[in-house]
Amino acid sequence: MADEGHDMVVHVRNPGRLSGGVGIARWKGVLVGDLAREDEIRDVARQAAEFGRFDSVIHNAGTMDVRDVVTVNVVAPYLLTALMDKPERIVCLSSSMHRTGSTDLGRWSSGTASYDDSKLWVTALAQAFASPWDGTVSHAVDPGWVPTRMGGPGAPDDLIAGHRTQVWLAGHADVVPGTGGYWYHRQT
């Protein structure tokens, strides 16, 4: 999106990773915080508020670590959305693994929630965001099993196609359905 001229504010957990190949100069700002810690989620929302209302927010952070799976994958998107000025568009990253997730929220409180559960819950959260606010649309995206640090080098799906759907949903108003969609490679 930065390559298309959009002002981008990105989030990192570890600022040491900013010294990689992509320069900070291409972004309007960088938010720093560990989304596994509620106090830092709140601080990330405070940092975001310094930039004003966002056109789009992509809730892309995720983990498979059982200790942090609910906080990072579900609580962080919920709290950030609740604490920030409502954007025009919200995109929540899901996974096809949501299909085997449980609706039993007791798994959350007992500490037995799985990655699959968290992706079912964040998909439901994206759907809940789709209706309450005039002027805000929300969608869930399954990027596919892509070769990232989490997906592993042998993941069979296309990394580029995975993020193109997020970019498309975040930057275009001509999406059908206009809100509440579940997307995989620009298909509902």
C-alpha positions as CSV (number, residue, x, y, z in Angstrom):
1,M,0.0,0.0,0.0
2,A,2.9,2.3,0.7
3,D,4.1,1.6,-2.9
4,E,0.7,2.9,-4.1
5,G,1.1,6.2,-2.2
6,H,-0.9,5.4,0.9
7,D,0.3,6.8,4.2
8,M,1.1,3.7,6.2
9,V,1.4,3.4,10.0
10,V,2.7,-0.1,10.9
11,H,3.0,-2.0,14.1
12,V,6.0,-3.9,15.4
13,R,6.5,-5.9,18.6
14,N,10.2,-5.7,18.4
15,P,11.7,-2.4,17.1
16,G,15.0,-4.2,16.4
17,R,13.3,-5.8,13.4
18,L,13.0,-2.3,11.8
19,S,16.6,-2.4,10.7
20,G,15.8,-4.9,8.0
21,G,15.5,-4.2,4.3
22,V,12.4,-2.0,4.4
23,G,13.2,1.5,5.6
24,I,11.2,3.4,8.2
25,A,11.1,6.4,5.8
26,R,8.4,4.8,3.7
27,W,6.0,4.8,6.6
28,K,4.1,7.7,8.2
29,G,4.7,6.1,11.5
30,V,5.6,3.0,13.6
31,L,3.6,1.8,16.6
32,V,5.6,-0.4,19.0
33,G,4.1,-2.8,21.5
34,D,3.7,-6.5,22.4
35,L,0.1,-7.4,21.6
36,A,0.3,-10.3,24.1
37,R,0.2,-7.8,27.0
38,E,-3.0,-5.9,27.6
39,D,-1.2,-2.8,28.9
40,E,0.9,-2.6,25.7
41,I,-2.2,-3.1,23.5
42,R,-3.7,-0.1,25.2
43,D,-0.4,1.8,24.6
44,V,-0.5,0.9,20.9
45,A,-4.0,2.3,20.7
46,R,-2.7,5.5,22.5
47,Q,0.2,5.7,19.9
48,A,-2.3,5.2,17.1
49,A,-4.5,8.0,18.4
50,E,-1.6,10.5,17.7
51,F,-2.2,9.9,14.0
52,G,-5.9,10.6,14.1
53,R,-8.6,8.5,12.5
54,F,-7.3,5.8,10.1
55,D,-9.0,5.0,6.8
56,S,-8.3,1.3,7.2
57,V,-7.0,-0.9,10.0
58,I,-5.7,-4.4,9.2
59,H,-5.5,-6.6,12.3
60,N,-2.7,-8.8,11.0
61,A,-0.8,-9.8,14.1
62,G,-1.1,-13.5,15.0
63,T,0.5,-16.3,17.0
64,M,0.1,-20.0,17.5
65,D,1.7,-19.8,21.0
66,V,-1.0,-21.3,23.3
67,R,-0.1,-18.9,26.1
68,D,-0.8,-15.8,23.9
69,V,-3.1,-17.1,21.2
70,V,-6.3,-15.5,22.6
71,T,-4.8,-12.2,23.6
72,V,-2.9,-11.6,20.4
73,N,-5.4,-13.1,17.9
74,V,-8.7,-11.9,19.5
75,V,-8.3,-9.5,22.4
76,A,-5.8,-7.2,20.6
77,P,-8.1,-6.7,17.6
78,Y,-11.1,-6.1,19.9
79,L,-9.3,-3.7,22.2
80,L,-7.6,-1.8,19.5
81,T,-10.9,-1.3,17.6
82,A,-12.7,-0.3,20.8
83,L,-10.0,2.2,21.8
84,M,-9.3,3.8,18.4
85,D,-11.4,6.2,16.4
86,K,-13.5,4.0,14.2
87,P,-11.8,3.6,10.8
88,E,-13.7,3.4,7.5
89,R,-12.5,-0.2,7.0
90,I,-11.5,-3.0,9.3
91,V,-9.8,-6.2,8.0
92,C,-9.3,-9.1,10.5
93,L,-6.9,-12.0,9.6
94,S,-8.6,-15.3,10.0
95,S,-7.6,-18.8,8.8
96,S,-9.3,-21.8,7.3
97,M,-8.4,-23.4,10.6
98,H,-11.4,-21.5,12.1
99,R,-13.5,-24.4,10.7
100,T,-12.3,-26.7,13.5
101,G,-12.5,-24.0,16.2
102,S,-14.8,-24.3,19.2
103,T,-17.5,-21.9,20.2
104,D,-16.9,-22.9,23.8
105,L,-15.7,-19.7,25.4
106,G,-14.9,-21.7,28.5
107,R,-11.8,-22.8,26.7
108,W,-10.7,-19.1,26.8
109,S,-11.1,-18.8,30.6
110,S,-9.6,-22.2,31.3
111,G,-6.5,-21.5,29.2
112,T,-7.2,-24.4,26.8
113,A,-8.1,-22.3,23.7
114,S,-6.4,-23.3,20.5
115,Y,-5.2,-21.4,17.4
116,D,-8.3,-22.8,15.6
117,D,-10.6,-21.4,18.4
118,S,-8.9,-18.0,18.2
119,K,-9.5,-17.8,14.5
120,L,-13.1,-18.7,14.8
121,W,-13.5,-16.1,17.5
122,V,-11.7,-13.3,15.4
123,T,-13.9,-14.2,12.4
124,A,-17.0,-13.8,14.5
125,L,-15.5,-10.5,15.8
126,A,-15.0,-9.2,12.3
127,Q,-18.6,-10.1,11.6
128,A,-19.7,-8.3,14.7
129,F,-17.7,-5.2,13.6
130,A,-19.6,-5.3,10.3
131,S,-22.9,-4.0,11.6
132,P,-22.8,-1.6,14.5
133,W,-21.1,1.6,13.1
134,D,-22.3,3.7,10.3
135,G,-19.4,4.4,8.0
136,T,-17.3,1.4,9.0
137,V,-17.1,-1.8,7.1
138,S,-15.4,-5.0,8.3
139,H,-14.2,-8.2,6.6
140,A,-12.4,-11.3,7.6
141,V,-9.6,-12.7,5.4
142,D,-8.1,-16.2,5.1
143,P,-4.7,-15.4,3.5
144,G,-4.1,-19.2,3.0
145,W,-1.3,-21.3,4.4
146,V,1.6,-19.1,3.4
147,P,5.3,-19.4,3.8
148,T,5.9,-17.0,6.7
149,R,7.7,-17.6,10.0
150,M,4.4,-19.0,11.4
151,G,3.4,-20.9,8.3
152,G,6.8,-22.4,7.7
153,P,8.9,-22.6,4.5
154,G,6.9,-25.6,3.1
155,A,3.5,-23.8,3.2
156,P,1.9,-24.5,-0.2
157,D,-0.1,-21.2,-0.7
158,D,1.0,-18.0,-2.4
159,L,2.3,-15.4,-0.1
160,I,1.7,-12.6,-2.6
161,A,-2.0,-13.7,-3.2
162,G,-2.5,-13.9,0.6
163,H,-1.7,-10.2,1.2
164,R,-3.3,-8.9,-1.9
165,T,-6.8,-9.5,-0.6
166,Q,-6.0,-7.5,2.6
167,V,-4.7,-4.6,0.5
168,W,-7.7,-4.7,-1.8
169,L,-10.2,-4.8,1.1
170,A,-8.3,-2.0,2.9
171,G,-8.1,0.3,-0.1
172,H,-11.3,-0.2,-2.2
173,A,-14.8,0.8,-1.5
174,D,-16.3,-1.2,-4.4
175,V,-16.2,-4.6,-2.6
176,V,-19.3,-6.8,-2.7
177,P,-20.5,-7.7,-0.2
178,G,-19.8,-4.2,1.2
179,T,-19.3,-5.5,4.7
180,G,-19.3,-8.8,6.6
181,G,-17.5,-10.8,4.0
182,Y,-15.1,-13.8,4.6
183,W,-12.5,-13.7,1.9
184,Y,-9.9,-16.0,0.4
185,H,-7.9,-14.6,-2.5
186,R,-10.5,-12.0,-3.3
187,Q,-13.3,-14.5,-3.4
188,T,-16.1,-14.9,-0.8
